[in-house]
Amino acid sequence: HNGDVAKVSTDPPIENNLRDRPSTESPITGKLEPGEVVNIVGGPECMNVYVWWHVVSRSSGREGWTAEGDWNEYWLIRVQQ
């Protein structure tokens, strides 16, 4: 939810795509590294069978939409502040 803090999962250690809109058809504008911590600034939006969150990286300042996960695993994990 807005104001929450999350991090990119390290299991598996795969980058999360950042997109300019919450859709797999939207261009990739950057990547979030495994373990990277983000502030959630918008969402959730449901599109293309994914739940999307608008995030800002705490380390790089990169901003965009990233998918929370799929039916089998979470790629974005909420952390306690």
Backbone as CSV, one residue per row, in Angstrom:
resi,resn,N_x,N_y,N_z,CA_x,CA_y,CA_z,C_x,C_y,C_z
1,HIS,0.841,-1.188,0.000,0.000,0.000,0.000,0.879,1.242,0.000
2,ASN,0.299,2.356,-0.396,1.028,3.612,-0.397,1.725,3.832,0.932
3,GLY,2.989,4.203,0.893,3.748,4.445,2.103,4.474,3.232,2.637
4,ASP,4.160,2.042,2.132,4.858,0.833,2.565,6.253,0.782,1.950
5,VAL,7.079,-0.048,2.541,8.428,-0.291,2.045,8.506,-1.759,1.650
6,ALA,9.154,-2.037,0.527,9.296,-3.410,0.046,10.706,-3.600,-0.475
7,LYS,11.067,-4.863,-0.694,12.353,-5.144,-1.330,12.153,-6.210,-2.390
8,VAL,13.057,-6.188,-3.358,13.027,-7.189,-4.414,13.549,-8.495,-3.829
9,SER,12.839,-9.578,-4.075,13.213,-10.885,-3.546,14.624,-11.279,-3.977
10,THR,15.327,-11.954,-3.083,16.646,-12.492,-3.419,16.572,-13.992,-3.676
11,ASP,15.361,-14.558,-3.618,15.174,-15.988,-3.838,13.968,-16.213,-4.741
12,PRO,14.161,-16.325,-6.049,15.446,-16.376,-6.757,16.025,-14.971,-6.961
13,PRO,17.338,-14.859,-7.132,17.980,-13.552,-7.295,17.868,-13.031,-8.730
14,ILE,16.664,-12.576,-9.074,16.380,-12.107,-10.429,15.939,-10.645,-10.347
15,GLU,16.396,-9.837,-11.309,15.999,-8.434,-11.349,14.505,-8.303,-11.640
16,ASN,13.896,-7.258,-11.087,12.514,-6.906,-11.426,12.555,-5.811,-12.483
17,ASN,11.725,-5.946,-13.510,11.609,-4.890,-14.512,10.830,-3.715,-13.956
18,LEU,11.248,-2.511,-14.330,10.479,-1.299,-14.078,9.868,-0.874,-15.405
19,ARG,8.611,-0.462,-15.367,7.919,-0.023,-16.579,7.243,1.314,-16.316
20,ASP,6.941,2.037,-17.404,6.335,3.355,-17.195,4.837,3.281,-16.927
21,ARG,4.220,2.125,-17.190,2.814,1.898,-16.866,2.662,0.466,-16.356
22,PRO,1.589,0.161,-15.629,1.400,-1.185,-15.085,0.895,-2.173,-16.131
23,SER,1.776,-2.554,-17.054,1.396,-3.477,-18.115,2.639,-4.134,-18.697
24,THR,2.532,-5.410,-19.047,3.651,-6.097,-19.693,3.902,-5.538,-21.094
25,GLU,2.952,-4.796,-21.637,3.138,-4.189,-22.954,3.818,-2.826,-22.870
26,SER,3.953,-2.299,-21.667,4.596,-1.010,-21.472,6.119,-1.185,-21.563
27,PRO,6.841,-0.222,-22.143,8.290,-0.361,-22.273,8.993,-0.488,-20.924
28,ILE,10.055,-1.293,-20.902,10.898,-1.417,-19.704,11.762,-0.168,-19.618
29,THR,11.716,0.499,-18.467,12.471,1.741,-18.284,13.679,1.553,-17.374
30,GLY,13.792,0.399,-16.740,14.919,0.142,-15.843,14.752,-1.195,-15.160
31,LYS,15.650,-1.464,-14.231,15.645,-2.723,-13.481,15.832,-2.423,-11.999
32,LEU,15.283,-3.303,-11.173,15.529,-3.282,-9.730,16.325,-4.531,-9.402
33,GLU,17.414,-4.366,-8.676,18.286,-5.486,-8.341,17.713,-6.306,-7.192
34,PRO,18.044,-7.604,-7.111,17.632,-8.415,-5.965,18.098,-7.758,-4.659
35,GLY,17.191,-7.650,-3.701,17.493,-7.036,-2.412,17.315,-5.531,-2.382
36,GLU,17.078,-4.904,-3.534,16.910,-3.448,-3.591,15.629,-3.047,-2.856
37,VAL,15.720,-2.001,-2.045,14.596,-1.537,-1.228,13.895,-0.391,-1.951
38,VAL,12.561,-0.446,-1.960,11.753,0.562,-2.652,10.661,1.096,-1.742
39,ASN,10.267,2.335,-2.002,9.072,2.915,-1.388,7.918,2.699,-2.349
40,ILE,6.789,2.261,-1.828,5.592,2.103,-2.657,4.851,3.431,-2.653
41,VAL,4.652,3.986,-3.867,4.027,5.297,-3.989,2.697,5.242,-4.735
42,GLY,2.307,4.064,-5.216,1.036,3.933,-5.908,0.677,2.481,-6.155
43,GLY,-0.570,2.271,-6.494,-1.051,0.921,-6.737,-1.924,0.475,-5.588
44,PRO,-2.384,-0.731,-5.641,-2.102,-1.725,-6.679,-2.963,-1.532,-7.918
45,GLU,-2.443,-1.974,-9.040,-3.170,-2.040,-10.305,-3.081,-3.474,-10.799
46,CYS,-4.178,-4.002,-11.288,-4.190,-5.367,-11.830,-4.228,-5.301,-13.351
47,MET,-3.235,-5.917,-14.002,-3.164,-5.899,-15.458,-2.299,-7.064,-15.909
48,ASN,-2.708,-7.748,-16.979,-1.950,-8.872,-17.549,-1.693,-9.960,-16.507
49,VAL,-2.660,-10.281,-15.693,-2.626,-11.284,-14.621,-1.621,-10.976,-13.509
50,TYR,-1.064,-9.775,-13.478,-0.137,-9.386,-12.407,-0.743,-8.274,-11.561
51,VAL,-0.289,-8.189,-10.313,-0.568,-7.039,-9.456,0.666,-6.148,-9.551
52,TRP,0.452,-4.881,-9.869,1.546,-3.928,-10.094,1.571,-2.868,-9.002
53,TRP,2.792,-2.450,-8.643,2.991,-1.378,-7.670,3.884,-0.303,-8.282
54,HIS,3.520,0.940,-8.032,4.343,2.072,-8.458,5.365,2.299,-7.346
55,VAL,6.642,2.199,-7.681,7.697,2.216,-6.667,8.782,3.232,-7.016
56,VAL,9.519,3.646,-5.971,10.713,4.472,-6.118,11.826,3.788,-5.337
57,SER,12.954,3.536,-6.011,14.089,2.892,-5.360,14.715,3.837,-4.342
58,ARG,14.997,3.314,-3.150,15.645,4.128,-2.127,17.124,4.367,-2.439
59,SER,17.757,3.472,-3.207,19.184,3.624,-3.478,19.472,4.393,-4.762
60,SER,18.679,4.162,-5.806,18.986,4.776,-7.104,18.032,5.907,-7.481
61,GLY,16.856,5.963,-6.834,15.859,6.958,-7.202,15.041,6.583,-8.429
62,ARG,15.349,5.399,-9.029,14.561,4.957,-10.194,13.107,4.798,-9.786
63,GLU,12.224,5.162,-10.699,10.784,5.120,-10.419,10.072,4.409,-11.551
64,GLY,9.041,3.646,-11.214,8.239,2.989,-12.232,7.315,1.970,-11.607
65,TRP,6.698,1.177,-12.482,5.766,0.136,-12.056,6.466,-1.207,-12.124
66,THR,6.282,-2.038,-11.106,6.865,-3.375,-11.092,5.829,-4.379,-10.609
67,ALA,5.926,-5.592,-11.119,4.960,-6.640,-10.756,5.325,-7.252,-9.406
68,GLU,4.278,-7.587,-8.645,4.463,-8.160,-7.309,4.927,-9.611,-7.354
69,GLY,4.504,-10.366,-8.384,4.867,-11.777,-8.459,3.952,-12.501,-9.424
70,ASP,4.016,-13.816,-9.374,3.127,-14.622,-10.199,2.391,-15.612,-9.311
71,TRP,1.807,-16.647,-9.904,1.021,-17.598,-9.121,1.890,-18.416,-8.172
72,ASN,3.192,-18.495,-8.418,4.068,-19.368,-7.639,4.932,-18.662,-6.607
73,GLU,5.279,-17.392,-6.839,6.199,-16.719,-5.919,6.028,-15.212,-5.960
74,TYR,6.481,-14.598,-4.873,6.495,-13.136,-4.785,7.862,-12.630,-5.196
75,TRP,7.875,-11.563,-6.011,9.120,-10.919,-6.427,9.349,-9.644,-5.632
76,LEU,8.291,-9.118,-5.046,8.358,-7.897,-4.260,7.807,-8.233,-2.884
77,ILE,8.606,-8.026,-1.856,8.242,-8.462,-0.499,8.173,-7.263,0.422
78,ARG,7.050,-7.107,1.126,6.886,-6.010,2.080,7.864,-6.205,3.232
79,VAL,8.469,-5.113,3.691,9.375,-5.166,4.836,8.862,-4.238,5.917
80,GLN,9.202,-4.564,7.139,8.814,-3.703,8.265,9.677,-2.452,8.265
81,GLN,9.061,-1.326,8.571,9.805,-0.063,8.576,10.443,0.179,9.931
